[in-house]
Amino acid sequence: MRIRKITLREIHLKLLSSFQTSFGTTASRRILLLEADIDGMSAWGESTAGETPAYCYETVETAWLILRDYLWPLVKGRDIASAFEVWNLLAPVRGHNMAKAALETAVWDAEAKWKNLPLAKLLGGTAFRSASIRRLIA
């Protein structure tokens, strides 16, 4: 697999109901999405970085910067046999695990699509079927 291009997108998500933590009340979220073109296939990842550096030092802005200026150059145009390789390729950048996860999960998404497998199965789990989900919530 070759990562040919990444596109970063920020979306704003108004929550159905706000929630409160020791850091304050949250009524909406800023979400950083990463779309990767891997061998012509569109694959997606998401950074869970927050709006402010309250819970963690990573924010949407820092994740965007780290992805654009540091992580992307490490993987751009590289041939990758498996998504397992991605984390080690990103090792020269210290920390910034939420930004790294956005890129890595996009590669996992592409590998699952390429192998025509549910992502859960590729990761070693079982893919839920609707009947299984009904049993879990019944």
C-alpha positions in Angstrom: 0.0 0.0 0.0 1.3 3.5 -0.8 0.0 6.6 1.0 -0.3 9.1 -1.9 -2.1 12.0 -0.3 -3.8 13.1 2.9 -6.6 15.7 3.3 -7.3 17.2 6.7 -10.8 18.4 7.5 -12.3 20.1 10.5 -16.0 19.6 11.3 -18.1 21.1 14.0 -20.5 18.8 15.8 -23.2 20.1 18.0 -23.9 17.5 20.7 -27.5 16.3 21.3 -26.9 17.1 25.0 -24.0 18.7 26.7 -21.8 16.9 29.2 -19.8 18.2 32.1 -16.4 17.3 33.4 -14.0 18.9 35.8 -12.7 20.9 32.8 -16.1 22.5 32.1 -19.2 21.9 30.1 -19.1 20.8 26.4 -22.0 21.5 24.1 -20.2 21.0 20.8 -17.0 19.5 19.5 -14.5 20.3 16.9 -13.4 17.1 15.1 -10.3 16.7 13.0 -10.8 14.1 10.2 -8.1 12.7 8.0 -8.8 11.3 4.6 -6.0 9.4 3.0 -5.6 8.3 -0.6 -4.0 4.9 -0.4 -3.5 3.4 -3.8 -6.5 5.3 -5.1 -8.7 4.2 -2.2 -10.3 6.6 0.2 -9.6 5.8 3.8 -10.5 7.7 7.0 -9.1 8.4 10.4 -10.0 10.7 13.2 -8.0 12.6 15.8 -9.7 12.8 19.3 -7.7 15.9 20.2 -9.8 18.4 22.1 -10.5 22.1 21.6 -8.3 23.2 24.4 -5.2 21.8 26.1 -7.1 21.1 29.4 -7.3 17.3 29.4 -4.3 16.7 27.2 -1.7 18.9 25.5 -3.0 18.0 22.1 -5.6 20.2 20.5 -7.2 20.3 17.1 -4.6 22.9 16.1 -1.6 21.0 17.3 -2.8 17.8 15.8 -3.3 19.5 12.4 0.2 21.0 12.6 1.9 17.8 13.6 0.1 15.8 10.9 0.9 18.4 8.2 4.4 19.3 9.0 5.9 16.2 10.7 3.9 13.0 10.3 2.9 13.3 6.7 6.6 13.8 5.5 7.5 10.5 7.3 4.9 8.4 5.4 4.4 10.3 2.1 4.8 8.0 -0.9 6.1 5.1 1.3 5.2 1.5 0.5 3.6 -0.1 3.5 2.9 -3.8 3.6 0.6 -3.6 6.7 -0.9 -0.9 9.0 1.2 -2.5 11.7 4.2 -0.7 10.2 2.8 2.8 10.6 3.4 3.4 14.3 7.1 2.6 14.0 7.4 5.0 11.0 6.0 7.8 13.1 8.3 7.1 16.0 10.7 10.0 15.3 7.9 12.3 16.5 7.7 12.2 20.2 4.2 12.2 21.8 1.2 13.5 19.8 -0.5 10.1 19.9 -3.9 11.5 18.9 -2.4 12.9 15.7 -0.6 9.7 15.0 -3.7 7.7 15.6 -5.6 9.7 13.0 -3.0 8.7 10.4 -2.7 5.1 11.6 -6.4 4.4 11.7 -6.8 5.6 8.1 -4.2 3.0 7.0 -6.1 0.4 9.0 -9.2 1.4 7.2 -7.5 1.1 3.8 -6.0 -2.3 4.7 -9.4 -3.6 5.8 -11.0 -2.4 2.6 -8.1 -3.8 0.5 -8.6 -7.2 2.1 -12.4 -6.9 2.0 -12.6 -7.6 5.7 -14.5 -5.8 8.5 -12.0 -3.7 10.4 -12.9 -5.5 13.6 -12.0 -8.8 12.1 -8.7 -7.5 10.7 -7.8 -6.3 14.2 -8.5 -9.7 15.6 -12.0 -9.2 16.9 -15.3 -10.4 15.7 -17.6 -8.4 13.5 -21.0 -7.8 15.0 -24.1 -8.7 13.1 -27.3 -6.9 13.7 -28.7 -10.0 15.5 -25.7 -10.0 17.9 -26.2 -6.3 18.6 -29.9 -7.0 19.4 -28.9 -9.7 21.9 -26.5 -7.3 23.6 -29.1 -4.5 24.2 -32.1 -6.8 24.9 
